[in-house]
Amino acid sequence: MDGHAGIYCPSVRQIADSTVRRLSLYLRFLEELDGRRTTTVSSEALARLGGTTSAQVRKDLSLFGSFGTRGLGYAVSDLIEVLRDILGLDREWRVAIVGAGKIGLALANYGGFRQRGFRVVAVYDNDPAKIGGLWDGHHVRDVATMAGDVARERPDIAVVTVPAGSAQATADIIVSSGIKGILNFAPVKLRVPAGVTVRAVSMATELELLSYALAQRGLGAKGQA
């Protein structure tokens, strides 16, 4: 059964990344249910959608408060509001993309990026051939001007989509500009001071995790020329 109804109380404890990932999945499923005008959902149903157990669903949510009603489940619209608050999606996040290449363009054009409250406010590069060009409605700026721009526009997050060789220098510029959150697509570990959060996106690692899972199932052609 689901837990007693309760009030959401934000937790200041450090929550595991795996838990945050599951909360994000729950939110996506709840939004789909809300789109179909489903008003309540059980922990069992959320568990099936998320590929986990009902006990895990209840445990994840209990880290932040008490939700749901025994025998009835969770109110979909209420839980959406709570999860959006927990995940920080109840506000707008201003984003600067550094690296006007294919990955950066794909991110800027991704509709879900905007729907989740992440608004691109600036695009940067150090290539003279790109600086000044119009890119998804933004004029590409010289990364050397970032510090002055940040003081005016106050982006919260910088997305790094530059080659590995220039990623650390780019991160240094971002940090010195005062931005505290970095999403790094470059295949290199960035060194940043305490107080700056870096999340790394490694497509190679994700593919390796997938290849491992497939290999364990005996799939794939091994040793073929």
C-alpha positions as CSV (number, residue, x, y, z in Angstrom):
1,M,0.0,0.0,0.0
2,D,1.0,3.6,-0.5
3,G,2.0,5.8,2.4
4,H,-0.3,8.2,4.3
5,A,-1.0,11.6,2.9
6,G,1.4,14.2,4.0
7,I,3.1,17.5,3.3
8,Y,6.2,17.8,1.1
9,C,9.3,18.8,3.2
10,P,12.5,19.4,1.2
11,S,15.4,17.4,2.3
12,V,18.9,18.9,2.6
13,R,20.5,15.5,2.7
14,Q,22.7,14.3,-0.2
15,I,20.5,12.1,-2.4
16,A,22.1,9.4,-4.6
17,D,22.2,10.1,-8.4
18,S,20.3,6.9,-9.0
19,T,17.4,8.1,-6.9
20,V,17.3,11.5,-8.7
21,R,17.2,9.6,-12.0
22,R,14.3,7.5,-10.8
23,L,12.4,10.7,-9.7
24,S,12.9,12.1,-13.1
25,L,11.5,9.0,-14.7
26,Y,8.5,9.0,-12.3
27,L,7.8,12.6,-13.3
28,R,7.8,11.8,-17.0
29,F,5.4,8.9,-16.5
30,L,3.1,11.0,-14.3
31,E,3.0,13.7,-17.0
32,E,2.0,11.1,-19.5
33,L,-0.7,9.9,-17.2
34,D,-1.9,13.5,-16.6
35,G,-2.0,14.0,-20.3
36,R,-4.4,11.0,-20.5
37,R,-6.5,12.6,-17.6
38,T,-5.6,9.9,-15.2
39,T,-6.2,11.3,-11.7
40,T,-4.5,8.7,-9.4
41,V,-1.7,6.1,-9.7
42,S,-0.4,3.4,-7.4
43,S,3.2,2.8,-6.5
44,E,2.8,-0.6,-8.3
45,A,1.9,1.2,-11.5
46,L,4.7,3.6,-11.2
47,A,7.1,0.7,-10.5
48,R,6.0,-1.1,-13.6
49,L,6.5,2.0,-15.8
50,G,9.9,2.7,-14.2
51,G,11.2,-0.9,-14.2
52,T,11.6,-1.0,-10.4
53,T,9.6,-2.2,-7.4
54,S,6.7,-0.5,-5.5
55,A,8.8,-0.6,-2.4
56,Q,11.6,1.3,-4.2
57,V,9.0,3.9,-5.4
58,R,7.8,4.4,-1.9
59,K,11.3,4.6,-0.5
60,D,12.4,7.2,-3.0
61,L,9.4,9.4,-2.3
62,S,9.7,9.0,1.5
63,L,13.1,10.7,1.4
64,F,11.2,14.0,0.8
65,G,8.0,13.5,2.7
66,S,4.9,11.5,3.0
67,F,2.6,11.2,-0.1
68,G,-0.4,9.3,-1.2
69,T,-3.4,7.7,0.5
70,R,-3.6,4.0,1.6
71,G,-5.8,2.1,-0.9
72,L,-6.1,5.1,-3.3
73,G,-2.5,5.8,-4.4
74,Y,-1.0,9.1,-5.4
75,A,-2.9,12.1,-6.8
76,V,-1.2,12.5,-10.2
77,S,-1.3,16.3,-10.5
78,D,-0.2,16.8,-6.9
79,L,2.8,14.4,-7.2
80,I,3.8,16.1,-10.5
81,E,3.9,19.4,-8.6
82,V,6.0,17.9,-5.8
83,L,8.5,16.2,-8.1
84,R,8.9,19.3,-10.2
85,D,9.7,21.2,-7.0
86,I,12.1,18.6,-5.8
87,L,13.9,18.5,-9.2
88,G,14.1,22.3,-9.4
89,L,11.8,22.5,-12.4
90,D,9.4,24.9,-10.7
91,R,11.6,27.8,-12.0
92,E,13.4,28.9,-15.1
93,W,17.1,28.1,-15.6
94,R,19.1,30.3,-17.9
95,V,21.6,28.4,-20.0
96,A,24.7,29.5,-21.9
97,I,26.0,27.0,-24.6
98,V,29.7,27.1,-25.2
99,G,30.6,25.5,-28.5
100,A,28.5,26.3,-31.5
101,G,28.8,22.9,-33.1
102,K,26.5,20.0,-33.9
103,I,25.9,18.9,-30.3
104,G,25.3,22.5,-29.1
105,L,22.9,23.1,-31.9
106,A,21.0,19.9,-31.2
107,L,20.6,20.9,-27.6
108,A,19.4,24.4,-28.5
109,N,16.8,23.0,-30.9
110,Y,15.6,20.3,-28.5
111,G,12.0,21.2,-27.6
112,G,12.1,19.3,-24.3
113,F,15.0,21.5,-23.2
114,R,12.6,24.5,-23.2
115,Q,9.7,22.6,-21.9
116,R,11.6,21.7,-18.8
117,G,12.4,25.3,-18.1
118,F,15.9,25.5,-19.5
119,R,16.1,28.7,-21.6
120,V,19.2,29.3,-23.8
121,V,20.2,32.9,-23.3
122,A,23.6,32.9,-25.1
123,V,25.8,30.9,-27.4
124,Y,29.6,31.2,-27.4
125,D,32.5,29.9,-29.5
126,N,36.2,30.9,-30.1
127,D,36.1,30.3,-33.9
128,P,36.2,33.6,-35.7
129,A,34.3,32.0,-38.6
130,K,31.4,31.3,-36.2
131,I,31.5,34.4,-34.0
132,G,28.8,36.9,-35.1
133,G,26.8,34.3,-37.0
134,L,23.1,33.7,-36.3
135,W,22.6,30.4,-34.6
136,D,19.1,29.3,-33.5
137,G,18.1,32.9,-33.0
138,H,21.2,33.8,-31.1
139,H,24.2,35.7,-32.4
140,V,27.3,33.6,-31.6
141,R,29.5,35.5,-29.2
142,D,33.2,35.4,-28.5
143,V,33.8,33.2,-25.4
144,A,36.3,35.9,-24.3
145,T,33.3,38.2,-23.6
146,M,31.5,35.8,-21.3
147,A,32.5,37.4,-18.0
148,G,30.9,40.7,-18.9
149,D,27.8,39.0,-20.4
150,V,27.3,36.9,-17.3
151,A,27.3,40.0,-15.1
152,R,24.3,41.3,-17.1
153,E,22.4,38.2,-18.1
154,R,23.2,35.9,-15.1
155,P,23.0,32.4,-16.7
156,D,22.7,29.6,-14.1
157,I,24.2,26.8,-16.2
158,A,26.9,26.5,-18.9
159,V,26.8,23.6,-21.4
160,V,30.3,22.7,-22.7
161,T,30.2,21.2,-26.1
162,V,33.8,22.0,-27.2
163,P,36.6,19.5,-28.1
164,A,38.5,17.8,-25.3
165,G,41.6,19.8,-25.8
166,S,39.9,23.1,-25.1
167,A,37.4,21.9,-22.4
168,Q,39.4,22.8,-19.3
169,A,40.3,26.3,-20.6
170,T,36.6,26.8,-21.4
171,A,35.6,25.6,-17.9
172,D,38.1,28.0,-16.4
173,I,36.5,30.9,-18.2
174,I,33.0,29.7,-17.1
175,V,34.1,29.5,-13.5
176,S,35.8,32.8,-13.5
177,S,32.6,34.3,-14.9
178,G,30.7,33.2,-11.9
179,I,28.5,30.4,-13.3
180,K,28.1,27.6,-10.7
181,G,26.6,24.8,-12.8
182,I,28.3,23.1,-15.8
183,L,27.0,20.3,-18.1
184,N,30.0,18.8,-19.8
185,F,29.8,17.0,-23.1
186,A,33.5,17.0,-23.7
187,P,35.2,13.6,-23.1
188,V,37.5,14.9,-20.4
189,K,37.2,15.4,-16.6
190,L,37.0,19.0,-15.7
191,R,38.8,20.4,-12.6
192,V,36.6,23.0,-10.9
193,P,36.7,24.6,-7.4
194,A,34.4,23.7,-4.6
195,G,31.0,25.3,-5.0
196,V,30.8,24.6,-8.8
197,T,28.8,21.5,-9.8
198,V,29.8,19.6,-13.0
199,R,27.7,16.9,-14.6
200,A,29.4,14.9,-17.3
201,V,27.5,13.4,-20.2
202,S,29.6,10.6,-21.8
203,M,28.0,9.0,-24.9
204,A,30.8,6.6,-25.1
205,T,30.1,5.4,-21.5
206,E,26.4,5.0,-22.2
207,L,27.2,2.9,-25.3
208,E,29.6,0.8,-23.3
209,L,27.0,0.1,-20.7
210,L,24.6,-0.9,-23.5
211,S,27.2,-3.1,-25.1
212,Y,27.9,-4.8,-21.8
213,A,24.2,-5.5,-21.3
214,L,23.9,-7.0,-24.8
215,A,27.1,-9.0,-24.4
216,Q,25.8,-10.5,-21.2
217,R,22.8,-11.7,-23.2
218,G,25.0,-13.3,-25.8
219,L,24.1,-10.7,-28.5
220,G,26.5,-9.2,-31.0
221,A,28.9,-10.7,-33.4
222,K,32.3,-11.4,-31.8
223,G,35.5,-11.8,-33.7
224,Q,34.0,-11.1,-37.1
225,A,36.3,-9.6,-39.7
